[in-house]
Amino acid sequence: MSNFKKLLHSQKVAPFIFCLPFVLSLIIFWAYPLISGIVMSFQDITFSNRVWVGTAHYTKLLKDKFFITAVLNSVEYMLLTLVLLIPIPMLLAVLMESRLTKAKGLWKVIMYIPALTSVVISGMLFRMMFSEAAGSQMNQMLAFFGRAPIPWLKAKGTAWIGLLLLCMWRWTGVNMLYFLSGLKAIDGSIYESADIDGATPKQKFWYLTLPLIKPTTIYVVTISVYAGLSMFLESFMLWNGNSSPKNIGLTIVGYLYKRGIEKNDLGYACAVGMVLMVIALIINFIQLVATGTFKKEER
């Protein structure tokens, strides 16, 4: 027992003991599921047995029109959310840090509250707002301008307005707080020097703020790419299920759910998941290279 206590208090062993919970969590909840998913993507899985089918699932994916539709929808959604959820939260963060904004703490709380709301509740609210009934909020707004009610969620153009508004409502405040943390790290003396040199607010934003919050921007873009490609529950709740008219709301994760859970085709679903992972890695790798993240710092 004394030897065991000495081992625990050893300066050589203690670091490994402190790291052990993280290592075990990484192996159990990340490495093992990832390896299992890769293996299962090459198998045809039933309740009784597993049959090795090689690359048959991946070959089938190339000809699967529903999967191609899901990929195109997910990539389009990801690009649109990047356009909306990078510049708008950034500008809001800059505005929040300016002297023009009063009661900054209150505004931060108000902006962050939607992120605390369940996606299920948020999706139900937006589904009612964009209902084709004449009494829905969006159709009431059309009636105010003398327009007839329309079925918002049955056409891609109008349905995606609701989907993107739902995304913005939930995540604008979160990304704004990320940018606020980046702005807080900037030394105020830099802006004081710029003021002495006669720099305008536009020049300070373009030549000081943007370069100095680049690490924060890269981080927000990285997590937004993954979030956009892995979107599922928002679409599921907006259309009250995993089926939307002409698959306008079908995403990669939605198709994975359809094949793996609804049709019990786990091998094919794992192949869909592996393709999603590869797409996310490629897009993030490209943006990290483009932003110079992998370049060595000059000394």
Secondary structure as GFF3:
##gff-version 3
##sequence-region A 1 299
A	DSSP	alpha_helix	2	8	.	.	.	ID=ss1
A	DSSP	alpha_helix	14	26	.	.	.	ID=ss2
A	DSSP	pi_helix	27	31	.	.	.	ID=ss3
A	DSSP	alpha_helix	32	40	.	.	.	ID=ss4
A	DSSP	beta_strand	43	45	.	.	.	ID=ss5
A	DSSP	beta_strand	50	52	.	.	.	ID=ss6
A	DSSP	alpha_helix	56	62	.	.	.	ID=ss7
A	DSSP	alpha_helix	65	85	.	.	.	ID=ss8
A	DSSP	alpha_helix	87	97	.	.	.	ID=ss9
A	DSSP	alpha_helix	104	116	.	.	.	ID=ss10
A	DSSP	alpha_helix	119	129	.	.	.	ID=ss11
A	DSSP	alpha_helix	137	144	.	.	.	ID=ss12
A	DSSP	three_ten_helix	152	154	.	.	.	ID=ss13
A	DSSP	alpha_helix	156	184	.	.	.	ID=ss14
A	DSSP	alpha_helix	188	196	.	.	.	ID=ss15
A	DSSP	alpha_helix	201	204	.	.	.	ID=ss16
A	DSSP	pi_helix	205	209	.	.	.	ID=ss17
A	DSSP	alpha_helix	210	212	.	.	.	ID=ss18
A	DSSP	alpha_helix	214	229	.	.	.	ID=ss19
A	DSSP	alpha_helix	233	238	.	.	.	ID=ss20
A	DSSP	three_ten_helix	245	247	.	.	.	ID=ss21
A	DSSP	alpha_helix	252	257	.	.	.	ID=ss22
A	DSSP	pi_helix	258	262	.	.	.	ID=ss23
A	DSSP	alpha_helix	266	290	.	.	.	ID=ss24
###
